[in-house]
Amino acid sequence: MQLSTLSLFPFSVPKFLHIKASREGESRCYFTLNQGFNRSNKLSRYIVIRSQLAGTGILDATNPLSEIKPSPKFRGVCFYGMTVMAGVLPFGILIVAHPLALIFDPYKTKFYNLIPKLWATASIAPFFDIELEGLENLPPQNAPAVYVSNHQSMIDFYPLLTLGRSFKFIGKNTVFLYPGIGWAMYILGMIPVKRMDIRSHLEAVRRCMGLVRNGASVFFFPEGTRSKDGKLGDFKKGAFTVAAKTGVPVIPMTLIGTGEIMPAGMEHVVNSGSVKLIIHKPIKGNDPEILRQLARNTILDTLSIEAQRKKRLS
């Protein structure tokens, strides 16, 4: 098996942080923060972000601390601490670079792509694995699109940021008030929306159409809120109206596992587990209702298949 390595950061980081892919019949990529870089001949379809700490408590874990099993609350404290520490340098870079981005690239802000990706990767890698499937379905970096996904947990946007895409999130307005992460969302051009406020939702849709027409991509959680029981909720039309009126594709994505790691309403805990993000084939059309149904059915079918697989394994 051929492995490739890539140094992601110019500064010293823990040795446990690495990213790898290993599937029979697929090309492989292996990213580690203390080795050089080589690339296999073919882009891998499957990428896993992994740390040895994520295997803590598993008998075959290679970590010497494998016999220790931290509590979910302790992991939660460590997770938030890691998020803050990993964000100090990127947040400083954002503040310094923000005026230049507003002048030279006010819509796409491509300069910012790498910063959220590195921050999200460093924040989650010590705590759980991420597998990315269907990367070949992503449009070119410069091609605008409307991305949509199911919403299970507050940590959903971390796996999404590891894609390194410059889409603008639609977020609850109160999140923008949080020190650090809320300010970073504002600088990155994310769009605040007031829940249960029709005017605010219409304004968010209007802003999204303006961004897309200027070459940027946008991201929606079309359920509008996190699922409390893991079941897929109804999709609102906003995202699909933007796609239909601007003529760009909808990119459905399915998140699996985030609701088990940090369930809705239990934001103080981080359970053990892994996350899978599946990128589905683009959907195009000029009817928002048809786009809505196709996107929801795609994600729903994937969640059903995953539920059946887990049931067989249990």
Backbone bond lengths (Angstrom), bond angles and torsions (degrees), N, CA, C in turn:
res aa  C-N    CA-C-N  psi(-1)  N-CA   C-N-CA  omega(-1)  CA-C   N-CA-C  phi
1 M - - - 1.469 - - 1.521 108.94 -
2 Q 1.329 116.45 128.29 1.446 121.82 179.64 1.517 109.96 -91.25
3 L 1.326 117.53 133.26 1.462 122.18 -179.52 1.511 109.53 -120.78
4 S 1.336 116.07 145.42 1.450 121.72 177.81 1.500 108.99 -116.13
5 T 1.327 118.08 150.25 1.456 120.79 -179.29 1.507 110.36 -128.82
6 L 1.323 115.75 149.35 1.461 121.36 -178.81 1.510 109.22 -145.07
7 S 1.323 116.81 128.76 1.464 120.71 174.19 1.507 108.93 -83.67
8 L 1.343 117.88 120.24 1.466 121.94 -174.44 1.513 113.12 -91.10
9 F 1.355 118.41 -28.12 1.451 120.34 -173.24 1.520 110.13 -123.49
10 P 1.343 117.95 146.34 1.459 120.65 177.03 1.502 112.07 -84.18
11 F 1.326 119.10 -1.70 1.453 121.68 -177.97 1.519 109.65 -120.52
12 S 1.323 116.08 168.28 1.454 121.58 -175.28 1.506 111.34 -72.74
13 V 1.333 116.75 134.31 1.454 122.09 178.09 1.519 108.44 -137.11
14 P 1.327 117.94 165.91 1.467 120.22 -179.62 1.515 112.16 -59.16
15 K 1.326 115.01 146.55 1.456 119.98 -177.53 1.518 112.91 -70.83
16 F 1.386 116.32 -15.91 1.457 116.25 -175.36 1.517 114.05 -76.78
17 L 1.316 117.31 -8.97 1.464 119.36 -174.69 1.523 110.09 -86.58
18 H 1.309 116.81 116.63 1.462 120.19 174.92 1.512 110.24 -153.00
19 I 1.299 114.84 161.23 1.458 122.12 -179.61 1.521 107.28 -125.35
20 K 1.303 116.66 135.43 1.456 117.40 -177.96 1.518 111.42 -146.42
21 A 1.301 115.15 160.84 1.468 120.76 171.91 1.505 107.21 -136.52
22 S 1.307 116.64 136.73 1.459 118.74 176.82 1.508 109.00 -150.26
23 R 1.307 116.76 106.53 1.467 122.94 177.63 1.518 108.36 -140.43
24 E 1.297 115.43 137.23 1.463 118.82 178.63 1.523 109.77 -64.47
25 G 1.312 116.53 134.27 1.443 120.75 178.01 1.518 113.66 81.74
26 E 1.335 118.32 0.52 1.457 121.14 178.99 1.538 107.94 -117.59
27 S 1.343 116.12 154.82 1.453 119.04 174.15 1.519 108.49 -71.81
28 R 1.307 118.54 159.83 1.456 122.16 -173.87 1.521 111.41 -121.61
29 C 1.298 115.10 148.40 1.463 121.12 170.46 1.512 107.54 -129.89
30 Y 1.311 117.63 139.07 1.461 120.81 176.70 1.515 107.70 -132.99
31 F 1.296 116.75 123.36 1.454 121.93 -177.16 1.517 108.50 -113.73
32 T 1.295 117.29 123.99 1.463 119.48 174.11 1.505 108.97 -136.44
33 L 1.316 116.94 150.96 1.452 121.42 -169.38 1.521 113.56 -88.73
34 N 1.319 118.36 5.85 1.451 118.95 179.20 1.530 111.94 -135.94
35 Q 1.340 115.51 28.08 1.448 120.24 177.45 1.517 109.63 -135.14
36 G 1.340 116.25 172.53 1.445 120.65 179.29 1.503 111.95 -82.02
37 F 1.325 117.80 -165.73 1.473 121.08 -174.49 1.513 111.05 -128.57
38 N 1.327 114.45 132.95 1.463 122.93 168.52 1.497 106.85 -138.94
39 R 1.293 118.79 154.90 1.472 121.65 -175.82 1.507 109.79 -125.59
40 S 1.321 116.65 136.21 1.447 120.43 174.83 1.524 109.36 -75.17
41 N 1.317 116.84 166.85 1.463 120.66 -171.24 1.511 113.24 -70.58
42 K 1.312 117.77 -20.82 1.460 120.29 -171.06 1.518 110.18 -130.46
43 L 1.337 117.38 137.83 1.462 121.50 179.61 1.518 109.99 -65.75
44 S 1.317 115.41 130.23 1.461 119.54 -179.30 1.510 111.01 -74.09
45 R 1.325 116.32 144.06 1.454 121.15 176.15 1.522 111.08 -86.41
46 Y 1.323 115.39 -23.81 1.448 119.98 -176.84 1.534 108.95 -117.82
47 I 1.310 116.84 127.80 1.462 121.37 176.78 1.510 108.10 -128.97
48 V 1.317 117.55 134.41 1.458 121.36 179.08 1.506 109.01 -121.17
49 I 1.328 116.24 128.62 1.451 121.92 174.47 1.518 106.27 -96.20
50 R 1.315 118.55 121.02 1.455 120.49 -169.20 1.516 111.04 -142.79
51 S 1.329 116.00 150.51 1.454 122.10 170.99 1.508 109.03 -133.62
52 Q 1.294 117.47 154.22 1.450 120.22 178.02 1.516 110.65 -66.68
53 L 1.338 117.73 -29.25 1.451 120.24 178.40 1.517 110.57 -64.05
54 A 1.341 117.04 -29.13 1.462 119.44 178.10 1.513 111.42 -64.52
55 G 1.342 117.53 -22.58 1.442 120.45 179.01 1.512 114.04 -91.68
56 T 1.328 117.44 7.03 1.449 121.00 -178.72 1.518 110.62 -57.17
57 G 1.319 115.60 132.42 1.457 119.97 179.57 1.513 113.40 92.47
58 I 1.350 117.88 -7.03 1.460 121.28 177.66 1.519 108.41 -94.84
59 L 1.312 117.26 136.71 1.454 121.05 -171.52 1.513 113.08 -59.44
60 D 1.358 116.35 -35.59 1.452 118.15 -176.72 1.520 112.65 -94.75
61 A 1.304 117.86 12.82 1.460 120.68 179.78 1.515 109.44 -64.02
62 T 1.334 116.85 140.20 1.445 120.74 -179.58 1.510 112.11 -83.39
63 N 1.314 118.23 -13.46 1.452 121.84 -179.69 1.517 109.66 -67.73
64 P 1.350 118.62 133.78 1.455 120.08 178.94 1.512 113.43 -64.45
65 L 1.352 117.27 -13.83 1.462 120.47 178.76 1.518 111.48 -94.17
66 S 1.350 117.44 19.24 1.458 120.60 -171.64 1.520 113.21 -62.62
67 E 1.325 118.52 -18.32 1.460 120.09 179.92 1.522 112.13 -82.58
68 I 1.349 117.38 -11.21 1.452 121.61 -179.75 1.525 108.96 -93.04
69 K 1.330 117.15 133.74 1.455 121.53 179.58 1.523 108.76 -125.10
70 P 1.359 117.44 97.23 1.468 120.05 -178.66 1.522 111.07 -63.98
71 S 1.328 115.85 149.81 1.453 120.36 178.16 1.522 110.09 -72.53
72 P 1.349 118.23 154.54 1.474 120.79 178.69 1.531 112.71 -56.93
73 K 1.345 117.74 -36.87 1.467 119.67 179.93 1.526 110.82 -67.27
74 F 1.333 116.66 -41.21 1.460 119.90 178.14 1.524 110.36 -64.28
75 R 1.329 116.06 -42.21 1.465 119.78 176.50 1.521 110.96 -61.77
76 G 1.342 116.51 -35.96 1.461 120.08 178.24 1.516 112.05 -63.46
77 V 1.344 115.97 -43.69 1.468 120.08 177.89 1.523 110.01 -61.73
78 C 1.331 116.31 -45.29 1.468 120.15 179.71 1.526 111.55 -63.80
79 F 1.337 115.99 -38.01 1.464 120.38 -179.36 1.525 110.91 -61.79
80 Y 1.326 116.59 -48.22 1.462 119.42 -179.73 1.531 111.00 -66.89
81 G 1.321 116.25 -35.74 1.459 118.72 176.37 1.516 111.64 -63.40
82 M 1.348 115.74 -42.32 1.466 120.14 178.84 1.518 110.70 -65.43
83 T 1.326 116.61 -38.75 1.462 120.87 179.11 1.523 111.11 -60.29
84 V 1.336 115.68 -43.00 1.469 119.96 -179.81 1.523 110.69 -67.84
85 M 1.331 116.51 -47.97 1.468 119.62 -177.83 1.527 111.50 -62.82
86 A 1.349 116.00 -41.70 1.462 119.59 -179.12 1.522 112.31 -68.83
87 G 1.339 116.73 -19.41 1.461 120.05 -176.39 1.515 115.24 -94.32
88 V 1.331 117.69 -8.24 1.467 119.67 -175.91 1.524 111.26 -61.39
89 L 1.327 117.29 -55.53 1.465 120.65 -178.13 1.527 111.93 -65.79
90 P 1.366 119.41 -48.15 1.471 119.11 178.89 1.527 113.03 -58.89
91 F 1.351 117.03 -37.97 1.459 119.23 -179.79 1.527 110.81 -65.65
92 G 1.321 116.48 -38.14 1.465 119.73 176.31 1.519 111.82 -63.38
93 I 1.339 116.32 -40.46 1.466 120.32 178.16 1.519 110.67 -64.44
94 L 1.346 116.77 -40.33 1.464 120.69 179.14 1.513 111.45 -60.62
95 I 1.323 116.74 -44.14 1.471 120.65 -178.73 1.522 110.60 -61.64
96 V 1.333 116.20 -45.16 1.464 120.53 -178.18 1.527 111.13 -67.37
97 A 1.343 116.80 -40.67 1.466 120.86 -173.33 1.524 113.29 -85.14
98 H 1.334 117.52 -15.27 1.463 120.29 -173.04 1.535 113.48 -56.96
99 P 1.329 119.70 -46.23 1.481 118.71 179.21 1.526 112.88 -59.23
100 L 1.340 117.07 -39.10 1.462 120.11 -179.86 1.528 110.92 -67.78
101 A 1.339 115.99 -39.07 1.467 119.45 179.20 1.524 110.90 -64.54
102 L 1.321 117.34 -38.35 1.464 120.82 178.97 1.527 111.60 -63.79
103 I 1.323 116.17 -31.71 1.468 120.55 -178.05 1.529 111.14 -80.40
104 F 1.341 117.08 -47.35 1.458 120.63 -170.37 1.535 114.15 -97.95
105 D 1.324 119.29 -23.21 1.462 121.15 -176.82 1.528 110.01 -151.26
106 P 1.344 118.27 66.31 1.470 120.77 -172.06 1.519 115.23 -71.44
107 Y 1.333 118.19 -18.76 1.469 120.03 -175.34 1.526 112.79 -100.67
108 K 1.320 117.43 -54.02 1.465 120.44 -176.67 1.524 112.41 -81.40
109 T 1.340 116.93 -32.76 1.480 122.70 -175.63 1.530 110.75 44.18
110 K 1.334 116.02 53.23 1.462 120.90 -177.35 1.525 112.33 -62.15
111 F 1.338 116.29 -26.35 1.460 119.89 179.81 1.519 111.11 -59.13
112 Y 1.331 116.62 -29.10 1.460 121.12 -175.58 1.525 113.51 -81.57
113 N 1.320 118.57 -9.44 1.465 120.40 -172.60 1.521 113.39 -55.32
114 L 1.323 116.21 -46.97 1.457 120.49 -174.42 1.521 112.20 -70.94
115 I 1.333 117.77 -33.39 1.464 120.93 -174.57 1.534 112.07 -63.79
116 P 1.350 119.96 -52.90 1.473 118.63 177.33 1.524 112.89 -61.98
117 K 1.333 117.53 -33.67 1.463 120.90 179.93 1.526 110.63 -63.34
118 L 1.324 116.97 -47.51 1.457 120.57 179.99 1.525 111.29 -65.36
119 W 1.336 115.70 -40.89 1.472 119.59 179.74 1.524 111.04 -63.50
120 A 1.327 117.38 -47.10 1.462 120.94 -179.16 1.530 111.08 -64.33
121 T 1.335 116.81 -41.63 1.465 120.75 179.92 1.519 110.97 -62.45
122 A 1.339 116.78 -46.34 1.463 120.56 -179.62 1.527 111.49 -65.92
123 S 1.329 117.71 -32.48 1.464 121.48 -177.13 1.522 112.18 -71.23
124 I 1.319 117.97 -39.28 1.466 120.06 -171.08 1.520 114.08 -101.21
125 A 1.335 117.67 -21.62 1.462 119.75 -173.24 1.529 114.22 -57.00
126 P 1.334 120.71 -35.65 1.472 118.86 178.97 1.523 114.06 -72.85
127 F 1.330 118.59 -8.38 1.464 120.34 -168.93 1.523 114.97 -116.50
128 F 1.317 118.68 -33.88 1.459 119.40 177.64 1.521 110.29 -157.70
129 D 1.333 114.08 159.77 1.465 121.83 -179.11 1.519 110.72 -86.84
130 I 1.335 115.90 152.31 1.464 121.22 172.57 1.523 108.88 -129.79
131 E 1.313 115.56 128.15 1.464 121.52 174.29 1.525 108.21 -111.01
132 L 1.314 115.80 127.33 1.459 122.13 178.67 1.522 108.87 -106.64
133 E 1.320 116.11 124.61 1.467 120.86 -178.90 1.533 109.63 -125.65
134 G 1.312 116.37 140.24 1.456 121.33 177.65 1.511 113.90 86.36
135 L 1.332 117.38 27.74 1.468 120.10 -179.08 1.531 111.75 -60.99
136 E 1.327 116.57 -24.61 1.472 119.42 179.22 1.530 112.05 -68.59
137 N 1.336 117.25 -13.25 1.470 120.65 179.07 1.528 113.08 -86.07
138 L 1.334 116.46 -8.26 1.463 119.21 178.43 1.529 110.11 -70.82
139 P 1.336 117.96 138.68 1.467 120.04 175.33 1.517 110.24 -72.04
140 P 1.333 118.31 167.51 1.464 120.61 175.88 1.532 111.24 -55.94
141 Q 1.322 116.09 152.23 1.464 121.02 -175.94 1.525 112.53 -54.29
142 N 1.320 117.28 -37.90 1.463 120.76 -175.58 1.528 113.55 -86.33
143 A 1.323 117.97 -2.45 1.464 121.08 -177.45 1.526 110.32 -89.42
144 P 1.335 118.27 122.74 1.469 120.05 179.28 1.518 111.49 -69.23
145 A 1.327 116.60 148.30 1.460 122.09 179.80 1.519 108.76 -159.57
146 V 1.322 115.76 165.70 1.463 122.18 174.18 1.525 106.94 -110.50
147 Y 1.326 116.38 115.40 1.458 122.31 179.69 1.529 109.13 -96.96
148 V 1.339 116.25 138.30 1.463 120.35 177.77 1.527 108.89 -135.79
149 S 1.331 115.61 151.21 1.460 120.54 -179.97 1.516 110.15 -152.90
150 N 1.330 115.59 158.76 1.463 119.89 170.08 1.527 109.41 -69.49
151 H 1.335 116.43 160.81 1.470 121.31 -173.48 1.520 108.75 -129.45
152 Q 1.352 115.91 111.63 1.455 120.91 -176.67 1.525 113.68 -114.73
153 S 1.327 117.31 -26.92 1.458 119.47 -167.94 1.523 111.09 -154.17
154 M 1.341 114.93 163.41 1.455 119.63 176.55 1.522 111.96 -67.15
155 I 1.334 117.74 -20.76 1.462 120.57 -178.39 1.526 112.63 -90.00
156 D 1.325 117.74 7.23 1.471 120.29 -177.11 1.523 112.84 -56.82
157 F 1.332 116.70 -36.36 1.460 117.29 -173.20 1.533 112.60 -75.38
158 Y 1.335 118.53 -14.89 1.470 119.82 177.63 1.529 111.54 -64.13
159 P 1.341 119.51 -53.29 1.472 118.57 176.59 1.524 112.84 -59.13
160 L 1.337 116.71 -35.43 1.461 119.92 -179.25 1.529 111.02 -65.60
161 L 1.333 116.86 -37.59 1.460 120.11 -180.00 1.524 112.18 -68.96
162 T 1.338 117.68 -25.46 1.468 119.23 179.59 1.532 112.17 -67.91
163 L 1.341 117.29 -11.55 1.466 120.07 176.39 1.528 111.70 -71.10
164 G 1.334 117.01 -20.54 1.460 119.94 179.83 1.510 114.18 72.12
165 R 1.337 116.96 26.87 1.463 121.71 179.74 1.524 110.49 -95.09
166 S 1.327 116.34 152.19 1.464 120.32 -175.60 1.520 112.50 -95.50
167 F 1.355 117.54 31.40 1.464 117.61 179.67 1.527 110.89 -73.96
168 K 1.328 114.49 151.34 1.459 122.24 179.16 1.529 109.24 -96.17
169 F 1.308 116.00 125.61 1.457 120.66 179.35 1.520 111.22 -79.12
170 I 1.321 115.15 149.86 1.458 121.74 167.20 1.524 106.07 -98.80
171 G 1.328 117.80 119.83 1.453 120.54 -174.43 1.520 112.89 -129.65
172 K 1.333 115.62 154.41 1.454 120.89 176.51 1.520 109.66 -61.06
173 N 1.321 117.44 135.18 1.461 120.90 -171.34 1.522 113.19 -60.47
174 T 1.336 117.75 -30.84 1.470 119.53 -177.89 1.525 112.43 -68.02
175 V 1.355 117.31 -25.54 1.458 120.38 179.56 1.530 110.64 -65.00
176 F 1.332 117.03 -28.50 1.459 121.18 -178.43 1.533 111.62 -69.47
177 L 1.327 116.86 -11.97 1.464 120.99 179.50 1.529 112.07 -87.95
178 Y 1.339 117.24 -12.73 1.460 120.10 -178.96 1.525 109.84 -66.72
179 P 1.327 117.87 132.77 1.480 120.26 177.41 1.524 110.33 -59.38
180 G 1.294 116.67 140.50 1.466 121.05 176.99 1.505 112.49 81.68
181 I 1.324 117.43 -83.35 1.464 120.84 -173.94 1.518 111.64 -65.75
182 G 1.342 117.68 -39.57 1.462 120.88 178.28 1.518 111.98 -65.60
183 W 1.315 116.08 -40.93 1.467 119.85 178.83 1.529 110.25 -67.02
184 A 1.334 116.44 -38.94 1.459 119.85 178.49 1.524 110.90 -63.98
185 M 1.336 116.93 -38.32 1.460 120.54 177.52 1.528 110.93 -61.26
186 Y 1.317 116.09 -39.81 1.465 120.20 178.26 1.534 110.70 -64.22
187 I 1.335 116.28 -46.37 1.458 120.42 -179.48 1.527 111.39 -63.01
188 L 1.339 116.52 -36.67 1.467 120.87 -178.81 1.521 112.82 -75.47
189 G 1.332 117.49 -3.70 1.457 120.55 176.17 1.510 114.09 86.13
190 M 1.341 117.64 19.63 1.461 119.89 176.70 1.537 109.67 -66.52
191 I 1.326 115.45 157.83 1.466 120.28 -171.58 1.526 110.24 -110.40
192 P 1.337 118.07 116.73 1.473 120.15 179.31 1.528 111.29 -79.36
193 V 1.330 115.36 148.20 1.456 120.59 177.73 1.525 108.67 -143.31
194 K 1.324 116.57 139.83 1.459 121.34 177.64 1.520 109.08 -89.95
195 R 1.307 114.88 126.31 1.460 119.43 179.76 1.526 109.95 -65.42
196 M 1.327 116.56 140.73 1.464 123.46 178.51 1.527 112.93 66.01
197 D 1.327 117.28 19.66 1.465 121.76 178.70 1.532 107.73 -118.48
198 I 1.331 116.73 106.50 1.464 121.16 -175.06 1.524 111.32 -62.56
199 R 1.329 117.24 -41.55 1.467 120.07 -179.92 1.523 111.19 -60.61
200 S 1.328 115.31 -42.66 1.462 119.59 -179.73 1.520 110.75 -63.42
201 H 1.317 117.71 -40.65 1.463 121.35 179.18 1.529 111.23 -66.18
202 L 1.322 117.22 -41.32 1.465 120.53 178.62 1.525 110.93 -65.02
203 E 1.337 116.21 -38.78 1.462 120.19 178.30 1.524 110.55 -65.91
204 A 1.340 117.25 -39.04 1.463 121.00 178.22 1.524 110.97 -63.86
205 V 1.343 117.09 -41.37 1.462 121.03 178.03 1.528 110.36 -64.18
206 R 1.327 116.21 -41.57 1.470 120.46 178.87 1.531 110.65 -61.66
207 R 1.331 117.19 -44.27 1.460 121.04 179.31 1.523 110.89 -64.67
208 C 1.325 116.49 -38.96 1.468 119.99 179.27 1.521 111.42 -62.90
209 M 1.327 116.79 -42.20 1.464 119.50 179.07 1.526 110.54 -63.76
210 G 1.325 116.91 -38.01 1.460 119.97 176.59 1.514 111.97 -63.37
211 L 1.334 117.39 -41.73 1.458 121.17 178.96 1.524 111.24 -64.41
212 V 1.324 116.43 -45.49 1.467 120.61 -178.21 1.524 110.88 -63.86
213 R 1.319 116.69 -41.74 1.468 119.93 179.05 1.516 112.50 -65.62
214 N 1.323 116.40 -19.56 1.467 120.82 176.66 1.524 112.04 -98.54
215 G 1.336 116.50 14.00 1.458 120.36 172.58 1.511 116.18 95.71
216 A 1.332 118.61 2.03 1.463 121.07 -179.93 1.528 110.34 -91.69
217 S 1.326 116.33 164.70 1.457 122.59 175.20 1.526 109.41 -110.45
218 V 1.330 116.20 155.16 1.464 120.61 179.81 1.523 108.81 -129.65
219 F 1.328 115.13 156.67 1.460 121.09 -179.42 1.527 110.29 -127.26
220 F 1.339 115.83 135.45 1.468 122.04 178.78 1.525 110.32 -126.10
221 F 1.326 116.56 144.21 1.461 122.55 158.47 1.523 105.21 -97.73
222 P 1.328 119.24 93.86 1.467 120.91 -170.71 1.527 114.54 -66.84
223 E 1.336 118.20 -13.35 1.466 119.20 173.98 1.525 110.82 -69.77
224 G 1.325 116.15 -24.91 1.461 120.88 177.69 1.510 114.77 86.81
225 T 1.327 117.88 -17.37 1.456 121.89 -179.89 1.521 108.62 -158.72
226 R 1.330 115.94 166.22 1.458 119.82 -179.79 1.526 111.32 -73.89
227 S 1.326 115.03 145.16 1.460 120.64 176.90 1.521 109.42 -76.23
228 K 1.323 116.84 129.60 1.462 121.15 -179.64 1.527 112.03 -82.03
229 D 1.338 117.15 -26.81 1.464 120.70 -175.40 1.534 113.21 -117.38
230 G 1.333 116.92 7.72 1.455 120.39 179.80 1.515 114.76 85.16
231 K 1.345 117.29 -9.37 1.461 120.95 179.48 1.528 110.15 -80.91
232 L 1.315 115.86 146.45 1.458 120.99 -178.50 1.523 110.20 -75.30
233 G 1.328 116.67 126.17 1.453 121.11 179.57 1.523 112.12 -84.42
234 D 1.311 115.43 179.72 1.458 120.80 178.26 1.529 109.74 -71.11
235 F 1.316 117.13 147.89 1.458 122.18 179.59 1.527 110.10 -95.38
236 K 1.325 116.05 133.27 1.457 120.98 173.01 1.528 109.21 -82.01
237 K 1.335 116.31 160.17 1.470 120.86 -170.69 1.526 114.59 -85.25
238 G 1.334 118.17 -11.18 1.461 119.79 -171.34 1.513 114.85 -51.06
239 A 1.342 117.36 -51.47 1.463 121.07 -177.86 1.511 111.77 -60.77
240 F 1.316 116.52 -38.91 1.462 121.53 -174.38 1.531 111.26 -79.34
241 T 1.317 116.41 -25.76 1.465 120.37 171.66 1.517 110.24 -65.91
242 V 1.343 116.28 -42.11 1.463 120.70 177.55 1.525 110.50 -61.03
243 A 1.334 117.02 -45.75 1.465 120.70 -178.67 1.530 111.50 -65.61
244 A 1.335 116.92 -42.59 1.468 120.57 -177.32 1.522 111.31 -66.75
245 K 1.318 117.45 -40.96 1.471 120.52 -176.24 1.518 113.39 -78.58
246 T 1.321 117.65 -23.24 1.470 120.10 179.80 1.525 112.55 -101.40
247 G 1.347 117.45 -11.12 1.458 120.82 176.74 1.520 115.23 77.41
248 V 1.348 117.90 16.15 1.457 120.27 179.41 1.526 109.45 -96.24
249 P 1.334 118.28 159.77 1.467 120.17 -178.78 1.524 112.72 -76.54
250 V 1.328 114.63 155.64 1.459 122.02 170.06 1.529 107.12 -96.20
251 I 1.340 116.41 131.55 1.461 121.43 178.05 1.525 107.97 -110.28
252 P 1.345 118.56 98.09 1.471 119.87 178.24 1.532 110.33 -73.87
253 M 1.323 116.51 141.44 1.450 121.83 176.90 1.527 108.85 -135.74
254 T 1.316 116.20 142.71 1.460 121.41 179.64 1.518 110.25 -114.11
255 L 1.328 116.00 124.21 1.465 122.62 175.27 1.522 108.57 -98.23
256 I 1.321 115.88 128.94 1.462 121.50 -179.91 1.525 108.99 -126.19
257 G 1.323 117.13 125.55 1.461 121.14 172.52 1.511 116.57 105.72
258 T 1.327 118.79 -19.08 1.466 119.63 -177.51 1.528 111.83 -66.46
259 G 1.339 116.74 -34.19 1.453 120.13 179.95 1.521 113.21 -67.58
260 E 1.326 116.78 -23.24 1.459 120.36 177.30 1.522 111.21 -83.86
261 I 1.316 117.23 -31.16 1.462 120.73 179.91 1.531 111.18 -75.26
262 M 1.335 116.97 -46.87 1.462 121.06 175.76 1.528 108.16 -134.38
263 P 1.343 117.37 89.25 1.466 120.47 -178.08 1.528 111.93 -62.90
264 A 1.323 115.89 151.98 1.462 120.88 176.59 1.523 109.60 -59.77
265 G 1.326 116.16 131.79 1.453 121.46 -178.01 1.512 113.91 87.79
266 M 1.336 117.65 -3.33 1.469 121.97 179.14 1.523 109.49 -127.66
267 E 1.325 115.40 54.21 1.458 121.07 -174.50 1.530 113.19 -72.62
268 H 1.338 117.92 -3.75 1.463 120.93 179.77 1.523 112.18 -91.18
269 V 1.332 118.00 -3.29 1.468 120.32 -178.26 1.523 110.51 -119.48
270 V 1.327 115.44 152.17 1.457 123.16 171.94 1.525 106.45 -132.56
271 N 1.324 116.69 104.62 1.457 121.64 179.74 1.527 110.65 -80.12
272 S 1.317 115.58 162.63 1.461 120.17 174.03 1.533 108.85 -70.66
273 G 1.306 115.53 154.33 1.457 118.79 178.78 1.510 111.72 155.49
274 S 1.305 115.90 -169.27 1.458 122.21 178.50 1.518 109.16 -141.85
275 V 1.324 115.63 160.96 1.458 122.41 -177.09 1.524 108.72 -124.12
276 K 1.312 114.87 141.03 1.463 120.61 174.78 1.516 108.87 -123.92
277 L 1.322 116.22 129.54 1.464 121.91 177.17 1.522 107.92 -116.91
278 I 1.329 115.65 117.14 1.467 121.49 -178.20 1.528 109.09 -107.65
279 I 1.327 116.69 123.27 1.462 121.66 176.47 1.524 107.96 -97.32
280 H 1.321 116.41 119.97 1.466 121.70 -177.17 1.533 110.70 -91.73
281 K 1.304 115.65 171.02 1.461 121.05 -179.24 1.531 110.73 -67.31
282 P 1.330 117.49 145.53 1.474 120.85 -179.60 1.518 112.12 -61.69
283 I 1.324 115.20 149.40 1.464 122.68 176.93 1.531 107.91 -120.68
284 K 1.329 117.22 131.97 1.465 120.34 178.98 1.523 109.80 -125.77
285 G 1.338 115.25 152.32 1.454 120.34 178.46 1.520 110.00 169.32
286 N 1.335 115.63 170.95 1.466 120.18 -179.78 1.521 112.92 -115.20
287 D 1.325 116.16 11.43 1.461 120.69 177.83 1.534 108.54 -114.80
288 P 1.336 118.72 110.86 1.470 121.31 -177.24 1.527 113.11 -58.25
289 E 1.324 117.64 -36.52 1.463 120.29 -177.64 1.529 111.34 -68.10
290 I 1.327 116.75 -40.93 1.461 119.59 177.90 1.525 110.45 -66.26
291 L 1.331 116.38 -42.65 1.470 120.23 177.27 1.528 110.73 -60.00
292 R 1.326 116.29 -41.99 1.465 121.21 -179.76 1.524 110.69 -61.31
293 Q 1.330 116.50 -46.60 1.459 120.60 -178.35 1.535 111.64 -65.99
294 L 1.334 116.54 -43.26 1.464 119.98 -178.98 1.524 111.15 -63.69
295 A 1.341 116.48 -44.09 1.459 120.06 -179.15 1.523 111.28 -64.98
296 R 1.327 116.16 -44.44 1.473 119.49 -178.82 1.527 110.58 -65.72
297 N 1.323 118.01 -42.94 1.464 120.77 179.95 1.528 111.58 -63.35
298 T 1.324 116.76 -36.68 1.463 120.90 178.43 1.525 110.69 -62.09
299 I 1.331 115.73 -48.02 1.473 120.11 -179.14 1.527 110.91 -69.43
300 L 1.343 116.38 -40.70 1.461 120.48 -179.48 1.530 111.48 -62.41
301 D 1.332 117.08 -43.70 1.465 120.80 178.98 1.528 111.02 -61.60
302 T 1.326 116.15 -40.05 1.466 120.18 -179.89 1.523 111.19 -66.11
303 L 1.325 116.85 -42.85 1.463 120.57 177.57 1.533 111.08 -63.56
304 S 1.331 117.21 -37.67 1.465 120.90 179.19 1.522 111.28 -65.84
305 I 1.331 116.55 -42.45 1.469 120.80 177.80 1.521 110.76 -61.98
306 E 1.331 115.84 -42.53 1.465 120.00 179.68 1.521 111.24 -65.49
307 A 1.331 117.66 -39.28 1.467 121.33 178.66 1.536 110.60 -63.99
308 Q 1.332 116.82 -40.41 1.461 120.73 178.24 1.526 111.37 -66.26
309 R 1.317 115.69 -38.59 1.484 119.85 178.34 1.520 110.57 -62.99
310 K 1.327 116.73 -45.02 1.468 120.01 179.80 1.523 111.41 -64.46
311 K 1.334 115.23 -35.80 1.465 119.30 179.85 1.523 110.68 -65.87
312 R 1.338 117.21 -38.65 1.461 120.20 178.74 1.527 111.52 -67.07
313 L 1.341 115.97 -34.39 1.460 120.09 -177.60 1.527 112.15 -78.55
314 S 1.324 117.38 -22.36 1.471 120.10 -177.06 1.530 111.88 -81.28
